[in-house]
Amino acid sequence: MTVHDARMAHTPRLSMPDVSDSQLRSSEPLHRAIHAAHHTLRDASVDPSDLDAIIYVVQRRQVPTRWQSARVAYALGAREDVAAFDVPGPRAARSMATALSTPGEPVRRVLVIEAEGTGQPSASLILG
């Protein structure tokens, strides 16, 4: 398994306002997530359409669920059938990504994004 790091479910087409990077404040977690994801994919020379899953780390339980992972997928231009998950906590996200990217399984490229909270946003690309 290969992991690329950069610092800084089926996903239907969402009918939501544009979530492009330019329309979000730079302090918003979604903007930070998109920015970190772009850097990671660029550094790993992976196109967003090549992603099989996107996991977004949430800091606390969301009620109602915001599905930030789906918003990131949409902003990146990922495939419509990319699996998108919001997972509470980095440990659970890493475990899920490792399980999804097991060699021999159909999921080969998993992007894990952590951008909530006050820390530096990060995205990791896990290649199975």
N, C-alpha and C positions, 0 to 999 in steps of 0.2 A: 504494500500500500504506500502511495506517495502522498505527501501533504505539502501544499503550497500555502504560505501565510503572507498576508500584507497587513500592515498596520494603518492606520488612519481611522399525496392525494391528488389528485387531479386538479388542475387549476383552470377553471373556465375563464373565458374572457370576462373581465369585470366591467360593469358599468359604473364607473366612478370618475370623479374629476381627474384630470391629468395629474400623474404623480411624478412628472419629470423633475429631475434634479433642480432645474432653474426656478420652479414654482414653490420650492420649500425653503424655509429658513435653514441656514447652515447649522443651527443648534438643534433642530428636530431630529429625533432618532431615525426616522425614515430617510432623511437626506444623508445622514451619516452612514446608514446601512448601504444605501445605493452607491455612495462614494467609495466606501471600502470594498464593496463587491466589484465595482469597475476596476479598481486598482489590482485586486487579486486576479481577476480574469485576464487583464492585460499582461500582468507579470508572468502568468502561467501560459500565455498564448492559447487561451481557451475561449471560444465564442460562446456567448450566452445560450445560443440554440443547442449547444452540445451538453448542457447541464441536464442531469436526470432528476435531481432533487435539490431543493433549497430549504434549509433549516434556519429559522430566525429565532434567536434566543431572547425570551421575554424575562423580565426581572421578577414579575409577580403575575399571578393569575389574572387573566383579562375577562371581564364580564361586562358586556358581551365581547366575544372574541373579535379582535381587530384584523386578524389574518395579514399581518405585516409581510409575511413571507410571500404571499400572493401579490401584494403591492410591489415588492422588490422584483419579483419575477416579471411582472408587467412592465415596470420601468426599465429593466435590463433588456427586454425584448426576448425573453426566454420562450421556448415552445409552449403551446397551449396545454400540452399534456405533461408538463413538468410537475413532479410531486412537490407540494409546498406545505411545510409544517411550521407552526409556532410552538416552541418547546420551552417549558420553564427550566431555566438554569443551564449553564454551560456543560456541566457533567452529563446531563441527560442528552443534550444535543450531540456531544461527541460520541456517546455510546450509540445513539441512533444512527449517526453518520457512518460509524464503523460497521454497524450491523448491515446497513443498506449497501455499503460498498464492498461487501465480501466478494473475493475473487470467484468468478463463475456465475455471479448473479447478473441480472440485466441492468441494475443500477451501477453505473461506473463512475460518474462524476457528481459529487455532492458538495454543495457550497454551504458552509456554516457561517452565519453572520451574527455578530454581537455588537450592538450599537446603543443599547439603552443604558441608562445610568450616567455617571459622570466620567467614567474611564474613557480611554482612547478606543474608538471603534475598531473592530477587526473583522476580517473575513478570512476563512480558510477553505481551500479547495482540497477535497479528499478524493484521490483517484484510486479506484479499486483494481 
